[in-house]
Amino acid sequence: MNTITELQSWYLSQCVDDWEHSCGVKVETLDNPGWLLKIDLIDTEMQNVEYTEYSYGVGIKADSSGNNWLHTKVEGNQYVGYGGPEKLQELIRIFLGWVKSNS
């Protein structure tokens, strides 16, 4: 199964009551260029699960530059991922890996 299909399945599994009316998954572009992925965790099995912030290619001592960067965290009951223009699939894959490791 590919990452988009897996994310669709996860999303659909959350749509059981009212979650989909006020929560969801958002994918946006950044002007760096890059991607922003936000996934609401409230009222999901991931809501209170600890997440270790993960990043590379960002910050003062960044090992990479250009398009090879990524940063993920949980903030305000959301999984939030930022990444370079070729990192959308990786942002999704990191989220899904976290979900699978805590199921």
C-alpha positions in Angstrom: 0.0 0.0 0.0 1.4 3.4 -0.8 1.5 6.4 1.6 -1.4 8.3 0.1 -3.6 5.1 0.2 -2.6 4.5 3.9 -3.3 8.1 4.9 -6.7 7.9 3.2 -7.4 4.7 5.2 -6.3 6.3 8.4 -8.5 9.4 7.7 -11.5 7.3 6.8 -11.1 5.3 10.1 -11.4 8.6 12.0 -14.7 9.5 10.3 -17.0 7.7 12.6 -18.9 10.4 14.5 -18.2 14.1 14.3 -14.4 14.1 13.9 -14.5 14.9 10.2 -16.8 17.9 10.8 -14.2 19.9 12.8 -10.9 18.0 12.3 -9.0 16.5 9.4 -5.8 16.5 7.3 -4.4 19.6 5.6 -1.7 19.8 3.0 -0.4 23.2 2.0 2.6 24.5 0.1 5.3 26.8 1.6 7.1 29.6 -0.1 10.6 28.1 0.7 9.5 26.1 -1.4 8.1 23.1 0.5 5.2 21.4 2.1 3.2 21.8 5.3 1.2 18.8 6.6 -1.2 19.2 9.6 -3.1 16.2 10.9 -5.6 16.7 13.8 -5.1 14.3 16.6 -7.9 15.3 18.9 -10.4 12.4 19.4 -8.1 9.9 17.7 -6.0 7.1 19.2 -3.0 9.3 18.8 -4.3 12.2 20.8 -2.2 11.6 24.0 0.6 9.5 22.5 4.1 11.0 23.0 5.9 12.1 19.9 9.6 12.8 19.6 10.3 15.9 17.5 12.3 14.9 14.4 14.2 17.0 11.9 17.2 17.3 9.6 18.6 19.9 7.4 17.2 22.8 9.5 18.6 25.1 12.2 21.9 26.8 12.7 24.0 23.7 12.3 22.1 22.2 9.4 23.9 19.4 7.6 22.0 20.0 4.5 20.7 22.9 2.6 18.4 23.7 -0.4 15.5 21.3 -0.7 16.8 18.5 1.6 15.1 19.5 4.9 12.3 18.2 7.1 10.9 19.0 10.6 8.0 17.1 12.4 6.4 17.6 15.8 3.2 17.4 17.7 1.8 20.8 18.7 -1.6 21.7 19.9 -3.2 18.3 19.3 -1.8 18.2 15.7 0.9 16.4 14.0 2.8 19.1 12.1 5.3 18.4 9.4 7.3 20.8 7.3 9.6 19.7 4.5 11.3 20.6 1.3 9.4 20.3 -2.1 10.2 16.6 -2.4 9.4 15.6 1.2 5.6 15.3 1.2 5.7 11.5 1.0 8.3 11.3 3.8 6.2 13.6 6.0 3.2 11.3 5.5 5.3 8.2 6.0 6.7 9.5 9.3 3.2 10.1 10.6 2.0 6.7 9.5 5.0 5.0 11.1 4.3 6.7 14.4 0.6 5.5 14.2 1.7 1.9 13.4 4.2 1.8 16.2 1.5 2.9 18.7 -1.4 0.7 17.5 
